[in-house]
Amino acid sequence: MPTNNLWAGVLSQLLIHQETGCPHSTRLAIRLLDQLSEFDNLDEEVRTLCERASRRLENELEEQHAGAA
């Protein structure tokens, strides 16, 4: 089961991403969400939410990268 520290880390990186758009925080949030979704005993609905959030953040990073090019 994920620890409170892992959940807090995800939420922290998501907030930093939302507040600043920092790509480093976005990548960290993606990585942490992916870690969460890999826990065997995670509720399936929560797993799906983590996977959706991770994909959405990845898409945002790709859009930012494409816009900068």
C-alpha positions as MATLAB code, in Angstrom:
seq = 'MPTNNLWAGVLSQLLIHQETGCPHSTRLAIRLLDQLSEFDNLDEEVRTLCERASRRLENELEEQHAGAA';
ca = [
       0.000    0.000    0.000;
       1.347    3.475   -0.846;
       2.667    5.490    2.074;
       1.354    8.879    3.126;
       4.700   10.342    2.035;
       4.179    9.058   -1.507;
       0.669   10.507   -1.690;
       1.942   13.809   -0.271;
       4.755   13.857   -2.829;
       2.330   13.361   -5.697;
       0.018   16.099   -4.466;
       2.931   18.458   -3.887;
       4.310   17.979   -7.404;
       0.842   18.345   -8.928;
       0.322   21.629   -7.097;
       3.715   22.953   -8.164;
       2.889   21.933  -11.731;
      -0.454   23.740  -11.564;
       0.972   26.858   -9.926;
       4.155   27.256  -11.951;
       4.028   24.938  -14.953;
       7.484   23.695  -13.958;
       8.346   20.828  -16.342;
      10.574   19.183  -13.720;
       7.650   18.990  -11.284;
       5.467   17.694  -14.082;
       7.908   14.875  -14.798;
       8.188   14.048  -11.096;
       4.407   13.981  -10.751;
       4.172   11.618  -13.730;
       6.802    9.326  -12.242;
       5.103    9.276   -8.835;
       1.656    8.692  -10.331;
       3.092    5.786  -12.310;
       4.597    4.352   -9.129;
       1.259    4.632   -7.363;
      -0.578    2.897  -10.177;
       1.794   -0.084   -9.918;
       0.823   -0.990   -6.339;
      -0.884   -4.393   -6.378;
      -3.416   -3.626   -3.667;
      -4.446   -0.200   -4.959;
      -8.163    0.262   -5.553;
      -8.908   -0.111   -9.276;
     -10.693    3.253   -9.497;
      -7.756    5.017   -7.866;
      -5.369    3.204  -10.210;
      -7.388    4.413  -13.195;
      -7.337    7.996  -11.879;
      -3.552    7.859  -11.395;
      -3.076    6.514  -14.921;
      -5.374    9.186  -16.417;
      -3.596   11.961  -14.534;
      -0.204   10.656  -15.652;
      -1.286   10.550  -19.312;
      -2.774   14.035  -19.125;
       0.450   15.433  -17.684;
       2.487   13.647  -20.365;
       0.279   15.206  -23.040;
       0.755   18.655  -21.512;
       4.532   18.193  -21.547;
       4.438   17.143  -25.200;
       2.300   20.161  -26.088;
       4.662   22.515  -24.238;
       7.637   20.957  -26.001;
       5.948   21.210  -29.408;
       5.033   24.846  -28.756;
       8.608   25.708  -27.796;
      10.046   24.194  -30.962;
];
